[in-house]
Amino acid sequence: MVACVLLGLEEGPLRVEVLEETRAQVVRTDAGQACKVERWRLPPGVREGDFVVDGRLDPERTEALRREVALKRAALAVPLPPGLEL
C-alpha cells in the first residue's frame, strides 16, 4: 500500500473506503491506488463510501455510486418462491 499522508487531496477524485480514529484509507479513482491519509485532511462529515473532489465532498458522485450498488444488489437478489419466508 502506498502511503500518501503528505500528499494533498487536490490530486484527483478520492473514494473514502475506511475511516479510522486518526486516519482514513482512500482510493484514488483515477489510478485505483489505495493509500492512507490523515483524517483531518478530509472534509468534515465525510463517511465511508463518499467521494472527495478538490478537498470537498461530491454528493452527486456519491449518490451515483450508491444507486449503482443498489441496482447491482437487486439484480443479484434471488427471488423467494411463493409461501417461503426467511
QUIVEN-V626358 format. One line per field, one symbol per residue. phi: phi as a letter, one per 40 degrees, with the letter a starting at -180 (. if undefined). A space follows every 50 residues. Layout:
phi = ???
This chain:
phi = .ccbcccccccicbbccbbbdbbbcbbcccbgccabbcccccccgcbcgc bbbfgbcbcccccccccccccccccccccccdgbbb
